[in-house]
Amino acid sequence: MLVTNVTALGVYRTGVFFFPHWLAVVTLAVIAVGYWAVSMRSIRRWLLVHITCMTVSYYMLVGGAVNEAFLRIDVLQPYYPQGMPSPVFGMVHSVVGVGFVVLLVALLRRQRQWLREPLG
């Protein structure tokens, strides 16, 4: 994940630093907060912070993959015209978003069990 986001900062199709690059910066910040939470286990709810940050960072990675799929795969390109994307594009992103919300809720519900289990 780190390599993907760091290398994304060096990709310039249009020659300018724009929205996808800023999303990579935000994703790196979210990953940093998640790792910080693990290293500072003394803070309350460190596992909640870690799980949330890692899930959000993975969602941002998959969301970028959806965007790239619509831009680069010939069959999907008609659904992402210049300007406003089609409802199909929005629905795919909505399904991905709902899937990650369900995943996050499931992981957060299990966090109490993980905290009670001994490590090792």
N, CA, C and O atoms as CSV, one atom per row, in Angstrom:
chain,resi,resn,atom,element,x,y,z
A,1,MET,N,N,0.827,-1.177,0.000
A,1,MET,CA,C,0.000,0.000,0.000
A,1,MET,C,C,0.877,1.247,0.000
A,1,MET,O,O,0.608,2.206,-0.723
A,2,LEU,N,N,1.912,1.225,0.806
A,2,LEU,CA,C,2.816,2.382,0.839
A,2,LEU,C,C,3.481,2.600,-0.511
A,2,LEU,O,O,3.560,3.729,-0.995
A,3,VAL,N,N,3.956,1.522,-1.115
A,3,VAL,CA,C,4.632,1.636,-2.415
A,3,VAL,C,C,3.671,2.178,-3.467
A,3,VAL,O,O,4.042,3.039,-4.265
A,4,THR,N,N,2.447,1.681,-3.473
A,4,THR,CA,C,1.457,2.142,-4.447
A,4,THR,C,C,1.216,3.638,-4.326
A,4,THR,O,O,1.188,4.346,-5.333
A,5,ASN,N,N,1.043,4.123,-3.106
A,5,ASN,CA,C,0.747,5.542,-2.919
A,5,ASN,C,C,1.960,6.426,-3.156
A,5,ASN,O,O,1.825,7.527,-3.690
A,6,VAL,N,N,3.131,5.966,-2.771
A,6,VAL,CA,C,4.335,6.769,-3.017
A,6,VAL,C,C,4.617,6.849,-4.515
A,6,VAL,O,O,4.956,7.916,-5.027
A,7,THR,N,N,4.480,5.729,-5.217
A,7,THR,CA,C,4.727,5.772,-6.664
A,7,THR,C,C,3.647,6.568,-7.398
A,7,THR,O,O,3.917,7.149,-8.450
A,8,ALA,N,N,2.431,6.602,-6.856
A,8,ALA,CA,C,1.366,7.403,-7.477
A,8,ALA,C,C,1.727,8.884,-7.488
A,8,ALA,O,O,1.274,9.628,-8.358
A,9,LEU,N,N,2.527,9.308,-6.542
A,9,LEU,CA,C,2.933,10.714,-6.493
A,9,LEU,C,C,3.835,11.080,-7.663
A,9,LEU,O,O,3.964,12.260,-7.992
A,10,GLY,N,N,4.457,10.099,-8.296
A,10,GLY,CA,C,5.357,10.374,-9.407
A,10,GLY,C,C,4.739,10.205,-10.783
A,10,GLY,O,O,5.423,10.392,-11.789
A,11,VAL,N,N,3.460,9.854,-10.851
A,11,VAL,CA,C,2.794,9.650,-12.135
A,11,VAL,C,C,2.119,10.949,-12.551
A,11,VAL,O,O,1.221,11.449,-11.874
A,12,TYR,N,N,2.571,11.482,-13.682
A,12,TYR,CA,C,2.021,12.743,-14.184
A,12,TYR,C,C,1.624,12.576,-15.639
A,12,TYR,O,O,2.443,12.806,-16.529
A,13,ARG,N,N,0.403,12.187,-15.897
A,13,ARG,CA,C,-0.066,12.059,-17.276
A,13,ARG,C,C,-0.263,13.442,-17.892
A,13,ARG,O,O,0.061,13.664,-19.059
A,14,THR,N,N,-0.795,14.363,-17.102
A,14,THR,CA,C,-1.059,15.713,-17.606
A,14,THR,C,C,0.052,16.688,-17.242
A,14,THR,O,O,0.008,17.852,-17.638
A,15,GLY,N,N,1.036,16.229,-16.502
A,15,GLY,CA,C,2.147,17.097,-16.136
A,15,GLY,C,C,1.888,17.973,-14.926
A,15,GLY,O,O,2.697,18.847,-14.614
A,16,VAL,N,N,0.774,17.755,-14.236
A,16,VAL,CA,C,0.463,18.563,-13.055
A,16,VAL,C,C,0.116,17.664,-11.872
A,16,VAL,O,O,-0.306,16.519,-12.037
A,17,PHE,N,N,0.305,18.214,-10.679
A,17,PHE,CA,C,-0.060,17.557,-9.428
A,17,PHE,C,C,-1.533,17.883,-9.194
A,17,PHE,O,O,-1.875,19.040,-8.951
A,18,PHE,N,N,-2.417,16.869,-9.264
A,18,PHE,CA,C,-3.845,17.165,-9.135
A,18,PHE,C,C,-4.528,16.176,-8.197
A,18,PHE,O,O,-3.860,15.465,-7.446
A,19,PHE,N,N,-5.853,16.131,-8.238
A,19,PHE,CA,C,-6.677,15.432,-7.256
A,19,PHE,C,C,-6.196,14.022,-6.882
A,19,PHE,O,O,-6.091,13.742,-5.687
A,20,PRO,N,N,-5.899,13.124,-7.818
A,20,PRO,CA,C,-5.434,11.791,-7.415
A,20,PRO,C,C,-4.145,11.829,-6.589
A,20,PRO,O,O,-3.945,10.993,-5.708
A,21,HIS,N,N,-3.281,12.792,-6.874
A,21,HIS,CA,C,-2.056,12.911,-6.087
A,21,HIS,C,C,-2.380,13.318,-4.649
A,21,HIS,O,O,-1.775,12.814,-3.704
A,22,TRP,N,N,-3.333,14.228,-4.493
A,22,TRP,CA,C,-3.728,14.635,-3.141
A,22,TRP,C,C,-4.385,13.475,-2.400
A,22,TRP,O,O,-4.206,13.336,-1.190
A,23,LEU,N,N,-5.144,12.642,-3.109
A,23,LEU,CA,C,-5.722,11.460,-2.463
A,23,LEU,C,C,-4.626,10.505,-1.992
A,23,LEU,O,O,-4.757,9.890,-0.934
A,24,ALA,N,N,-3.553,10.376,-2.762
A,24,ALA,CA,C,-2.426,9.537,-2.338
A,24,ALA,C,C,-1.788,10.108,-1.077
A,24,ALA,O,O,-1.415,9.352,-0.180
A,25,VAL,N,N,-1.656,11.426,-0.996
A,25,VAL,CA,C,-1.090,12.068,0.201
A,25,VAL,C,C,-1.997,11.814,1.407
A,25,VAL,O,O,-1.514,11.483,2.489
A,26,VAL,N,N,-3.306,11.969,1.221
A,26,VAL,CA,C,-4.256,11.722,2.311
A,26,VAL,C,C,-4.196,10.259,2.742
A,26,VAL,O,O,-4.227,9.966,3.937
A,27,THR,N,N,-4.111,9.346,1.787
A,27,THR,CA,C,-4.018,7.922,2.113
A,27,THR,C,C,-2.761,7.627,2.916
A,27,THR,O,O,-2.809,6.866,3.882
A,28,LEU,N,N,-1.638,8.218,2.529
A,28,LEU,CA,C,-0.405,8.031,3.299
A,28,LEU,C,C,-0.561,8.556,4.722
A,28,LEU,O,O,-0.049,7.950,5.663
A,29,ALA,N,N,-1.260,9.671,4.890
A,29,ALA,CA,C,-1.496,10.217,6.230
A,29,ALA,C,C,-2.380,9.278,7.053
A,29,ALA,O,O,-2.133,9.074,8.241
A,30,VAL,N,N,-3.404,8.711,6.425
A,30,VAL,CA,C,-4.291,7.772,7.120
A,30,VAL,C,C,-3.516,6.526,7.539
A,30,VAL,O,O,-3.699,6.028,8.650
A,31,ILE,N,N,-2.660,6.023,6.666
A,31,ILE,CA,C,-1.826,4.861,7.004
A,31,ILE,C,C,-0.899,5.196,8.168
A,31,ILE,O,O,-0.725,4.384,9.076
A,32,ALA,N,N,-0.310,6.380,8.146
A,32,ALA,CA,C,0.593,6.798,9.229
A,32,ALA,C,C,-0.144,6.842,10.565
A,32,ALA,O,O,0.395,6.406,11.581
A,33,VAL,N,N,-1.355,7.357,10.574
A,33,VAL,CA,C,-2.142,7.400,11.817
A,33,VAL,C,C,-2.447,5.982,12.293
A,33,VAL,O,O,-2.381,5.709,13.491
A,34,GLY,N,N,-2.778,5.080,11.375
A,34,GLY,CA,C,-3.052,3.691,11.745
A,34,GLY,C,C,-1.846,2.999,12.351
A,34,GLY,O,O,-1.978,2.284,13.344
A,35,TYR,N,N,-0.681,3.200,11.772
A,35,TYR,CA,C,0.538,2.613,12.339
A,35,TYR,C,C,0.908,3.272,13.661
A,35,TYR,O,O,1.396,2.604,14.572
A,36,TRP,N,N,0.681,4.562,13.769
A,36,TRP,CA,C,0.952,5.268,15.022
A,36,TRP,C,C,0.089,4.698,16.145
A,36,TRP,O,O,0.562,4.519,17.267
A,37,ALA,N,N,-1.187,4.410,15.839
A,37,ALA,CA,C,-2.087,3.856,16.853
A,37,ALA,C,C,-1.571,2.521,17.375
A,37,ALA,O,O,-1.675,2.240,18.569
A,38,VAL,N,N,-1.016,1.701,16.492
A,38,VAL,CA,C,-0.469,0.412,16.926
A,38,VAL,C,C,0.770,0.618,17.787
A,38,VAL,O,O,0.957,-0.072,18.789
A,39,SER,N,N,1.607,1.560,17.399
A,39,SER,CA,C,2.835,1.781,18.169
A,39,SER,C,C,2.558,2.415,19.524
A,39,SER,O,O,3.372,2.286,20.438
A,40,MET,N,N,1.436,3.093,19.671
A,40,MET,CA,C,1.056,3.727,20.935
A,40,MET,C,C,-0.120,2.981,21.558
A,40,MET,O,O,-1.171,3.570,21.807
A,41,ARG,N,N,0.051,1.734,21.801
A,41,ARG,CA,C,-1.051,0.925,22.329
A,41,ARG,C,C,-1.551,1.418,23.677
A,41,ARG,O,O,-2.589,0.965,24.160
A,42,SER,N,N,-0.831,2.330,24.276
A,42,SER,CA,C,-1.273,2.847,25.563
A,42,SER,C,C,-2.473,3.782,25.418
A,42,SER,O,O,-3.195,4.015,26.388
A,43,ILE,N,N,-2.694,4.323,24.209
A,43,ILE,CA,C,-3.856,5.197,24.047
A,43,ILE,C,C,-5.121,4.355,24.035
A,43,ILE,O,O,-5.117,3.203,23.601
A,44,ARG,N,N,-6.187,4.943,24.512
A,44,ARG,CA,C,-7.468,4.256,24.519
A,44,ARG,C,C,-7.943,4.030,23.095
A,44,ARG,O,O,-7.775,4.883,22.223
A,45,ARG,N,N,-8.524,2.899,22.883
A,45,ARG,CA,C,-9.116,2.576,21.583
A,45,ARG,C,C,-8.105,2.542,20.433
A,45,ARG,O,O,-8.435,2.918,19.308
A,46,TRP,N,N,-6.892,2.099,20.706
A,46,TRP,CA,C,-5.878,2.034,19.652
A,46,TRP,C,C,-6.297,1.083,18.533
A,46,TRP,O,O,-6.043,1.356,17.360
A,47,LEU,N,N,-6.938,-0.035,18.889
A,47,LEU,CA,C,-7.339,-1.002,17.868
A,47,LEU,C,C,-8.448,-0.427,16.981
A,47,LEU,O,O,-8.461,-0.665,15.774
A,48,LEU,N,N,-9.367,0.319,17.571
A,48,LEU,CA,C,-10.423,0.976,16.802
A,48,LEU,C,C,-9.816,1.928,15.779
A,48,LEU,O,O,-10.216,1.929,14.615
A,49,VAL,N,N,-8.853,2.736,16.208
A,49,VAL,CA,C,-8.192,3.687,15.307
A,49,VAL,C,C,-7.446,2.936,14.204
A,49,VAL,O,O,-7.532,3.300,13.031
A,50,HIS,N,N,-6.722,1.897,14.582
A,50,HIS,CA,C,-5.940,1.134,13.608
A,50,HIS,C,C,-6.848,0.470,12.562
A,50,HIS,O,O,-6.601,0.590,11.362
A,51,ILE,N,N,-7.885,-0.223,13.013
A,51,ILE,CA,C,-8.789,-0.909,12.085
A,51,ILE,C,C,-9.451,0.093,11.146
A,51,ILE,O,O,-9.538,-0.144,9.941
A,52,THR,N,N,-9.911,1.201,11.694
A,52,THR,CA,C,-10.574,2.216,10.874
A,52,THR,C,C,-9.621,2.786,9.835
A,52,THR,O,O,-9.980,2.902,8.664
A,53,CYS,N,N,-8.419,3.140,10.248
A,53,CYS,CA,C,-7.452,3.727,9.309
A,53,CYS,C,C,-7.052,2.748,8.215
A,53,CYS,O,O,-6.963,3.132,7.048
A,54,MET,N,N,-6.811,1.503,8.567
A,54,MET,CA,C,-6.400,0.531,7.559
A,54,MET,C,C,-7.540,0.231,6.582
A,54,MET,O,O,-7.302,0.064,5.386
A,55,THR,N,N,-8.772,0.162,7.083
A,55,THR,CA,C,-9.910,-0.083,6.197
A,55,THR,C,C,-10.145,1.100,5.268
A,55,THR,O,O,-10.399,0.914,4.077
A,56,VAL,N,N,-10.062,2.314,5.804
A,56,VAL,CA,C,-10.245,3.513,4.975
A,56,VAL,C,C,-9.141,3.612,3.923
A,56,VAL,O,O,-9.411,3.968,2.776
A,57,SER,N,N,-7.904,3.300,4.302
A,57,SER,CA,C,-6.814,3.385,3.326
A,57,SER,C,C,-6.995,2.343,2.220
A,57,SER,O,O,-6.699,2.614,1.056
A,58,TYR,N,N,-7.477,1.159,2.580
A,58,TYR,CA,C,-7.719,0.141,1.561
A,58,TYR,C,C,-8.888,0.542,0.667
A,58,TYR,O,O,-8.862,0.288,-0.537
A,59,TYR,N,N,-9.914,1.168,1.248
A,59,TYR,CA,C,-11.033,1.666,0.441
A,59,TYR,C,C,-10.534,2.690,-0.576
A,59,TYR,O,O,-10.953,2.669,-1.733
A,60,MET,N,N,-9.652,3.574,-0.154
A,60,MET,CA,C,-9.129,4.589,-1.069
A,60,MET,C,C,-8.325,3.938,-2.200
A,60,MET,O,O,-8.360,4.406,-3.338
A,61,LEU,N,N,-7.612,2.875,-1.889
A,61,LEU,CA,C,-6.863,2.149,-2.913
A,61,LEU,C,C,-7.819,1.496,-3.922
A,61,LEU,O,O,-7.617,1.605,-5.132
A,62,VAL,N,N,-8.847,0.826,-3.427
A,62,VAL,CA,C,-9.810,0.166,-4.309
A,62,VAL,C,C,-10.609,1.203,-5.099
A,62,VAL,O,O,-10.909,0.985,-6.272
A,63,GLY,N,N,-10.955,2.326,-4.469
A,63,GLY,CA,C,-11.647,3.396,-5.188
A,63,GLY,C,C,-10.822,3.924,-6.346
A,63,GLY,O,O,-11.357,4.204,-7.419
A,64,GLY,N,N,-9.530,4.060,-6.135
A,64,GLY,CA,C,-8.638,4.471,-7.221
A,64,GLY,C,C,-8.585,3.433,-8.328
A,64,GLY,O,O,-8.502,3.776,-9.507
A,65,ALA,N,N,-8.632,2.162,-7.946
A,65,ALA,CA,C,-8.635,1.095,-8.950
A,65,ALA,C,C,-9.919,1.134,-9.784
A,65,ALA,O,O,-9.886,0.876,-10.987
A,66,VAL,N,N,-11.038,1.454,-9.151
A,66,VAL,CA,C,-12.303,1.587,-9.889
A,66,VAL,C,C,-12.186,2.727,-10.895
A,66,VAL,O,O,-12.582,2.582,-12.052
A,67,ASN,N,N,-11.645,3.860,-10.454
A,67,ASN,CA,C,-11.464,4.996,-11.368
A,67,ASN,C,C,-10.588,4.610,-12.552
A,67,ASN,O,O,-10.926,4.895,-13.701
A,68,GLU,N,N,-9.473,3.966,-12.274
A,68,GLU,CA,C,-8.555,3.563,-13.340
A,68,GLU,C,C,-9.206,2.557,-14.281
A,68,GLU,O,O,-8.978,2.601,-15.490
A,69,ALA,N,N,-10.012,1.654,-13.738
A,69,ALA,CA,C,-10.702,0.678,-14.593
A,69,ALA,C,C,-11.617,1.386,-15.584
A,69,ALA,O,O,-11.646,1.033,-16.763
A,70,PHE,N,N,-12.362,2.383,-15.116
A,70,PHE,CA,C,-13.268,3.109,-16.011
A,70,PHE,C,C,-12.505,3.969,-17.012
A,70,PHE,O,O,-13.010,4.236,-18.103
A,71,LEU,N,N,-11.324,4.397,-16.667
A,71,LEU,CA,C,-10.535,5.211,-17.590
A,71,LEU,C,C,-9.796,4.379,-18.629
A,71,LEU,O,O,-9.593,4.846,-19.750
A,72,ARG,N,N,-9.385,3.149,-18.283
A,72,ARG,CA,C,-8.464,2.399,-19.135
A,72,ARG,C,C,-9.053,1.166,-19.812
A,72,ARG,O,O,-8.517,0.726,-20.829
A,73,ILE,N,N,-10.124,0.598,-19.294
A,73,ILE,CA,C,-10.709,-0.603,-19.896
A,73,ILE,C,C,-11.732,-0.168,-20.946
A,73,ILE,O,O,-12.677,0.562,-20.647
A,74,ASP,N,N,-11.526,-0.626,-22.171
A,74,ASP,CA,C,-12.339,-0.172,-23.309
A,74,ASP,C,C,-13.841,-0.336,-23.085
A,74,ASP,O,O,-14.617,0.557,-23.422
A,75,VAL,N,N,-14.252,-1.464,-22.524
A,75,VAL,CA,C,-15.677,-1.728,-22.323
A,75,VAL,C,C,-16.299,-0.726,-21.341
A,75,VAL,O,O,-17.479,-0.394,-21.461
A,76,LEU,N,N,-15.518,-0.249,-20.379
A,76,LEU,CA,C,-16.042,0.660,-19.357
A,76,LEU,C,C,-15.925,2.134,-19.730
A,76,LEU,O,O,-16.594,2.974,-19.129
A,77,GLN,N,N,-15.092,2.459,-20.703
A,77,GLN,CA,C,-14.860,3.864,-21.048
A,77,GLN,C,C,-16.117,4.633,-21.446
A,77,GLN,O,O,-16.210,5.814,-21.111
A,78,PRO,N,N,-17.084,4.043,-22.134
A,78,PRO,CA,C,-18.305,4.810,-22.451
A,78,PRO,C,C,-19.077,5.270,-21.208
A,78,PRO,O,O,-19.859,6.218,-21.279
A,79,TYR,N,N,-18.859,4.604,-20.081
A,79,TYR,CA,C,-19.561,4.967,-18.850
A,79,TYR,C,C,-18.836,6.048,-18.053
A,79,TYR,O,O,-19.296,6.459,-16.988
A,80,TYR,N,N,-17.712,6.498,-18.569
A,80,TYR,CA,C,-16.973,7.577,-17.913
A,80,TYR,C,C,-16.570,8.601,-18.967
A,80,TYR,O,O,-15.391,8.721,-19.300
A,81,PRO,N,N,-17.550,9.343,-19.495
A,81,PRO,CA,C,-17.213,10.356,-20.502
A,81,PRO,C,C,-16.506,11.537,-19.858
A,81,PRO,O,O,-16.524,11.693,-18.637
A,82,GLN,N,N,-15.885,12.365,-20.686
A,82,GLN,CA,C,-15.263,13.583,-20.170
A,82,GLN,C,C,-16.349,14.420,-19.510
A,82,GLN,O,O,-17.439,14.583,-20.057
A,83,GLY,N,N,-16.053,14.931,-18.371
A,83,GLY,CA,C,-17.042,15.719,-17.644
A,83,GLY,C,C,-17.719,14.879,-16.579
A,83,GLY,O,O,-17.056,14.309,-15.713
A,84,MET,N,N,-19.023,14.803,-16.644
A,84,MET,CA,C,-19.791,14.122,-15.605
A,84,MET,C,C,-19.847,12.619,-15.848
A,84,MET,O,O,-20.253,12.195,-16.930
A,85,PRO,N,N,-19.448,11.794,-14.867
A,85,PRO,CA,C,-19.525,10.343,-15.014
A,85,PRO,C,C,-20.979,9.866,-15.065
A,85,PRO,O,O,-21.894,10.564,-14.626
A,86,SER,N,N,-21.166,8.680,-15.601
A,86,SER,CA,C,-22.505,8.116,-15.751
A,86,SER,C,C,-23.005,7.535,-14.426
A,86,SER,O,O,-22.232,7.380,-13.481
A,87,PRO,N,N,-24.298,7.216,-14.363
A,87,PRO,CA,C,-24.840,6.564,-13.169
A,87,PRO,C,C,-24.185,5.207,-12.885
A,87,PRO,O,O,-24.088,4.802,-11.727
A,88,VAL,N,N,-23.738,4.509,-13.921
A,88,VAL,CA,C,-23.070,3.214,-13.719
A,88,VAL,C,C,-21.809,3.409,-12.884
A,88,VAL,O,O,-21.547,2.644,-11.956
A,89,PHE,N,N,-21.039,4.426,-13.214
A,89,PHE,CA,C,-19.824,4.737,-12.462
A,89,PHE,C,C,-20.168,5.031,-11.003
A,89,PHE,O,O,-19.509,4.529,-10.092
A,90,GLY,N,N,-21.185,5.831,-10.788
A,90,GLY,CA,C,-21.610,6.158,-9.426
A,90,GLY,C,C,-22.097,4.943,-8.662
A,90,GLY,O,O,-21.821,4.799,-7.471
A,91,MET,N,N,-22.827,4.060,-9.351
A,91,MET,CA,C,-23.325,2.857,-8.689
A,91,MET,C,C,-22.184,1.929,-8.288
A,91,MET,O,O,-22.209,1.346,-7.204
A,92,VAL,N,N,-21.187,1.790,-9.154
A,92,VAL,CA,C,-20.047,0.930,-8.818
A,92,VAL,C,C,-19.334,1.481,-7.591
A,92,VAL,O,O,-18.990,0.726,-6.681
A,93,HIS,N,N,-19.111,2.792,-7.559
A,93,HIS,CA,C,-18.476,3.389,-6.381
A,93,HIS,C,C,-19.351,3.244,-5.139
A,93,HIS,O,O,-18.834,3.047,-4.040
A,94,SER,N,N,-20.658,3.340,-5.300
A,94,SER,CA,C,-21.563,3.172,-4.160
A,94,SER,C,C,-21.501,1.753,-3.611
A,94,SER,O,O,-21.467,1.557,-2.396
A,95,VAL,N,N,-21.485,0.767,-4.495
A,95,VAL,CA,C,-21.395,-0.631,-4.058
A,95,VAL,C,C,-20.078,-0.868,-3.321
A,95,VAL,O,O,-20.058,-1.520,-2.277
A,96,VAL,N,N,-18.988,-0.343,-3.860
A,96,VAL,CA,C,-17.687,-0.485,-3.200
A,96,VAL,C,C,-17.725,0.197,-1.831
A,96,VAL,O,O,-17.248,-0.363,-0.844
A,97,GLY,N,N,-18.286,1.393,-1.773
A,97,GLY,CA,C,-18.369,2.125,-0.507
A,97,GLY,C,C,-19.194,1.391,0.532
A,97,GLY,O,O,-18.783,1.281,1.687
A,98,VAL,N,N,-20.356,0.888,0.132
A,98,VAL,CA,C,-21.208,0.139,1.061
A,98,VAL,C,C,-20.499,-1.135,1.514
A,98,VAL,O,O,-20.577,-1.506,2.685
A,99,GLY,N,N,-19.815,-1.796,0.604
A,99,GLY,CA,C,-19.059,-2.992,0.979
A,99,GLY,C,C,-18.015,-2.699,2.038
A,99,GLY,O,O,-17.834,-3.484,2.969
A,100,PHE,N,N,-17.332,-1.583,1.904
A,100,PHE,CA,C,-16.319,-1.240,2.898
A,100,PHE,C,C,-16.934,-0.796,4.221
A,100,PHE,O,O,-16.345,-1.034,5.275
A,101,VAL,N,N,-18.090,-0.163,4.195
A,101,VAL,CA,C,-18.775,0.186,5.447
A,101,VAL,C,C,-19.182,-1.092,6.178
A,101,VAL,O,O,-19.004,-1.195,7.392
A,102,VAL,N,N,-19.724,-2.063,5.448
A,102,VAL,CA,C,-20.094,-3.347,6.052
A,102,VAL,C,C,-18.857,-4.029,6.628
A,102,VAL,O,O,-18.900,-4.552,7.741
A,103,LEU,N,N,-17.754,-4.029,5.878
A,103,LEU,CA,C,-16.507,-4.617,6.365
A,103,LEU,C,C,-16.033,-3.921,7.634
A,103,LEU,O,O,-15.659,-4.584,8.600
A,104,LEU,N,N,-16.046,-2.606,7.641
A,104,LEU,CA,C,-15.588,-1.856,8.810
A,104,LEU,C,C,-16.457,-2.148,10.025
A,104,LEU,O,O,-15.934,-2.357,11.120
A,105,VAL,N,N,-17.768,-2.166,9.853
A,105,VAL,CA,C,-18.669,-2.471,10.972
A,105,VAL,C,C,-18.399,-3.878,11.497
A,105,VAL,O,O,-18.348,-4.082,12.710
A,106,ALA,N,N,-18.226,-4.845,10.608
A,106,ALA,CA,C,-17.944,-6.220,11.037
A,106,ALA,C,C,-16.629,-6.299,11.800
A,106,ALA,O,O,-16.543,-6.974,12.825
A,107,LEU,N,N,-15.607,-5.615,11.306
A,107,LEU,CA,C,-14.311,-5.635,11.995
A,107,LEU,C,C,-14.389,-4.953,13.357
A,107,LEU,O,O,-13.814,-5.440,14.330
A,108,LEU,N,N,-15.087,-3.845,13.430
A,108,LEU,CA,C,-15.189,-3.128,14.700
A,108,LEU,C,C,-16.014,-3.904,15.721
A,108,LEU,O,O,-15.759,-3.806,16.921
A,109,ARG,N,N,-16.989,-4.668,15.265
A,109,ARG,CA,C,-17.764,-5.497,16.196
A,109,ARG,C,C,-16.910,-6.626,16.765
A,109,ARG,O,O,-17.148,-7.081,17.884
A,110,ARG,N,N,-15.922,-7.075,16.003
A,110,ARG,CA,C,-15.057,-8.167,16.464
A,110,ARG,C,C,-13.884,-7.680,17.288
A,110,ARG,O,O,-13.199,-8.491,17.912
A,111,GLN,N,N,-13.629,-6.380,17.310
A,111,GLN,CA,C,-12.437,-5.879,17.988
A,111,GLN,C,C,-12.418,-6.226,19.474
A,111,GLN,O,O,-11.348,-6.483,20.024
A,112,ARG,N,N,-13.559,-6.240,20.128
A,112,ARG,CA,C,-13.594,-6.577,21.558
A,112,ARG,C,C,-13.095,-7.994,21.790
A,112,ARG,O,O,-12.359,-8.255,22.742
A,113,GLN,N,N,-13.494,-8.896,20.925
A,113,GLN,CA,C,-13.049,-10.284,21.039
A,113,GLN,C,C,-11.538,-10.372,20.851
A,113,GLN,O,O,-10.871,-11.115,21.571
A,114,TRP,N,N,-10.991,-9.629,19.897
A,114,TRP,CA,C,-9.554,-9.672,19.646
A,114,TRP,C,C,-8.765,-9.128,20.826
A,114,TRP,O,O,-7.672,-9.614,21.115
A,115,LEU,N,N,-9.304,-8.128,21.508
A,115,LEU,CA,C,-8.596,-7.556,22.651
A,115,LEU,C,C,-8.557,-8.524,23.824
A,115,LEU,O,O,-7.617,-8.482,24.618
A,116,ARG,N,N,-9.555,-9.397,23.956
A,116,ARG,CA,C,-9.591,-10.361,25.060
A,116,ARG,C,C,-8.684,-11.558,24.819
A,116,ARG,O,O,-8.228,-12.190,25.772
A,117,GLU,N,N,-8.418,-11.878,23.548
A,117,GLU,CA,C,-7.610,-13.056,23.232
A,117,GLU,C,C,-6.141,-12.778,23.514
A,117,GLU,O,O,-5.649,-11.696,23.195
A,118,PRO,N,N,-5.427,-13.744,24.112
A,118,PRO,CA,C,-3.994,-13.547,24.342
A,118,PRO,C,C,-3.218,-13.551,23.029
A,118,PRO,O,O,-3.568,-14.268,22.092
A,119,LEU,N,N,-2.173,-12.753,22.973
A,119,LEU,CA,C,-1.328,-12.711,21.778
A,119,LEU,C,C,-0.447,-13.944,21.729
A,119,LEU,O,O,-0.040,-14.466,22.766
A,120,GLY,N,N,-0.152,-14.412,20.516
A,120,GLY,CA,C,0.779,-15.513,20.354
A,120,GLY,C,C,0.072,-16.736,20.090
A,120,GLY,O,O,0.695,-17.784,19.923
